[in-house]
Amino acid sequence: MLCAAWPAAAPGQRVPARVASAAMTPPQAEGEVDLTPPFVSLVLPGAGQHLLGQNRKWAYLALEVAGWAFFVERRLAGSDYRDRYRDFAWETGRIHGAFRIDGDFEYYERLVHWMRSGAFDGDDGAPGIQPELDATTFNGSVWSLATRIYGATGLPESDPAYQNALAYYSGRAYATEFLWDWSGEPGAQSEYAELLDTSDSRFRQATTVLGVIIANHVLSATDAYLSARGGATAPRLRIVPEATIGSRWGVLLTVPLPR
């Protein structure tokens, strides 16, 4: 068995690296477990099994490679469908403004559940914002909720309660550049919903397989730990007390020699 030890130096003291003979190697304590195989398996599944000479390393490695390949494919597919449903919404359902602005996922979810956004300002010619009054539209539902929260129904615009309701509406209703209307395209909203659901499904599948990848790391590390505890032979890295330098500690690398 070849051994190399690097003892820890006392404060202010430098201890040179050296090569220790088998006679200088401290005996392994009873019940000691080599942590090298489980550590490398945690980083790369199958690596610890390779150190321990176990053929099941290939199963862990195959699952790792297949898992990452599937993860990347699902993420790319999800991104592709996301671009498609955003483009479809812009071309078919959204009311075009001066330029296109894409919203967040919550915005696109609302395009699935609401046929029309309604106007943001019901009268561009009047000063201030005139909220959408049609409660069957998204913006109209926001104004209806705001008036109920602040008790602003029937109040003049100068009333503080009305102004509080208007501030609530302005912060939650969609402005002009985000308005939409599916009513002129029968079936378009359903087609759009399918694209969004497909994209979301691909991203969920990617998240699921990522969990499988993590589980494979943990399983491989646990397997390597149990195998190492059972006495399997492998190169090992240990922190042990070094007999030749008193009570100090050193790092010991032991490599089994071929028989």
N, C-alpha and C positions, 0 to 999 in steps of 0.2 A: 504494500500500500504506500503510495507517495503522499506526502503531507507537506503543506506549506503553511506557516503560521506568521501572522503579523500581530505582535502583542501591542496592546494599548500602552502608550507612554504616560508616565506620571507627569504632572504639570511642570513644564519647563524642560523636560527630558525628551530627547529624540532616540528612538529605538530603531535600528536598521532592520529592514526586511531580511529574512533568512529562510533557508530550507531545512526543515526538520526531518530527521530520520524516523523510521518506524518506532524505534526505541524511545524517542522523545515525544511521541504522540500520546496525549492523555487518554486514558480508557474512556469509552463511551458509557455514560451513566445508564443504569437500568431504566427502561421505560422511555428513553430519549427518542424523539421522533425527528427524522430528517425533514425539514420544511422546504427544501429546495424543489422537489417534485410538485407539491401542491401550489407553491408560489408561481412556478413557470406555467403550470396548467391554468392558473387563474388568468394569466396574461394571454396565453395561447392554448386553447383546449387541445389535449393530446400530447403536449410537450412533456408534461410530467410522466405520462405513461411511456413515452419514448425513453426517458432516462431510466425508467424502471424495467425496460425491455418488454413491454406489454404490447401485443398486437392490436388491442382495442383502441390504441391511439388513432388508428385510421378512421374509426367511427366518429370520434370526437372532432377530428380535423375535417372530415367530410361534412358533418353537420354545420361546422363553422363556415366553411366555404359556401355551402348551399344556402345557409341562412343569410349571409351578407349579399349574395347574388340576388336572392328573392327580395330582400329589403330594398336594394337599390332599384330593382325593376318596379316594385310597387310604388316607390316614391316618385320615380320618373313618370309612371302612368298617372298617378294622382295629379302631378303638376301639369301633365298634358291635358287631362280632362278639366282641370281648373282653368287653364287658358281657353279651352273650348266653351265652357259655360259662361265665362266672362265676355268672350267675343259674341256669343249668341245673344246674351242679354243686351249688349250694346247695339247689335244690329237689328234686333227684333222687338225688344220690350222697352228699352230706355228711351226717354225723350232727349234728343240730341241737343247739347248746348254748344258753346263756342269750341270746346275741346273735351276730350274724354278724360274722366277721372275715375279710376277703379276704387271701389269701396273695400271695406274689410269683410270677413266671412259673415258676420252678423247681417250686414247689409244685403248680401246675396241670399242669405237664408230668408230674409223678409220678402224678397222678390218671389219666393216660392209660395208664400202664404197670403200675399196681398195682391189682388188683381191690379190695383192702381195705387200710386203713391198719393194722388191728390196734389193740389198746388201748395207751394210753400207760402207765397203771398197772394192772397185772393184778389188783390187790386193793386197792380204795380203803379197806378197813377195816384193813389192816395198816399199821404205821408205815413211812415212807419210800416209795420207788418200787419196785414189783415189775414188772420189765420184761416186755414181751410175748415169749412163748417160741415162738410159731408163726412159723417162718422163711419161710412163704409170704406173710406180710403184710409191708408196708414196715417198720413198727416192729420186727417180729420179726427181719427181715433185718439191721437196724441192731444189735440186741443180739447176734445171732449173730456179726457181724463184730467187735464190740467184745470179745467173749470170746476170739476167736481172736487179736486184736491183743495183748491183755494177758495171755493165757493164764489166763483166769479161769474156765474151765469146771470145774464141780464144786467150786469154792472157797466157803468160808463168806463171808457178807456182811461180816464184820469184816476180811477179808484186804485189804491195800492194793491188790492186783491187781484184786480184785473192785470196789473203790471206784473205781479208775481206769476200769474198763470201764463202770461205772454213770455216771460223769461224761461219758464219751464218748457213751453212749446218751442221756442227758438233753439234751445239746447238739445232737443230730441227729435224734432221733425226734420225731414230731409230737405235740404236747400235745392235751389233750381237745378244745379248741375247733377243731381242724383235722382231726379224724378223718373218715373216709369209708368207705363200703361200697357197691359197685355190684352185689353179688351178688343182691340182691332185685329188680333191674330189668334183665331180659335185654335186650341191645341198647342200653341207655342209655349205657354206656361208649363204644361205637363212635360213637354220635350225638354225644356230647360231644367225642370226639377230632376229628370232622369240623369242628365249630365252632371248636375251638382251632386246627386246621391252617389253616382259612380265614382266621382273624384273623392268624395269623403270616404267611401268604402275602401278605395285603394290606400289612402293614407292610414286608415284604421288597421288594415292588414299589415302595413309596414310597421306600425307600432306593435302589433301582436308578435310579429316575427322577431322584432328587436328584443322583446321579452324572452323569447325562446333562445336567442343568442346569449343573453345574459345568464339564463338558466344553464346553458351548456357549459359556460365558463365555471360556474359554481359547482356543477355536477362533476366536471373533470377534476377540479381542484379537490373536491371532497373524496373522490375515488382515489386520487393520487395520495392524499393524506392517509387514508385507511390502508392503502397498499404499503406505504412507507412505514406505518406503524406496525405492519405485519412482518417487517424485516426484509423487504425487497432491497436488493443492492443497487446503488446508484451513486454517482459523484455527489458529494454533499458539502454544504456550507454550514458551519456551525460557529457559534460564539461560546467558547469554553475557557475555563481558568487555565492558564499556562503554568505548569509546574516549575519550569526553570526560572521564572521571574516572579516567584512569590505569589502574592494574591492578585496580581494584575490579570486582566482578561485579554484574550487575543481572538482573531478571526482565523478559523482553521478550515482549510479546503482539503478534503480527502478524496483520492481517486483510487478505486480498486484496481489492482494489477491483474492482467489476464493470467489465468491459470494454465 
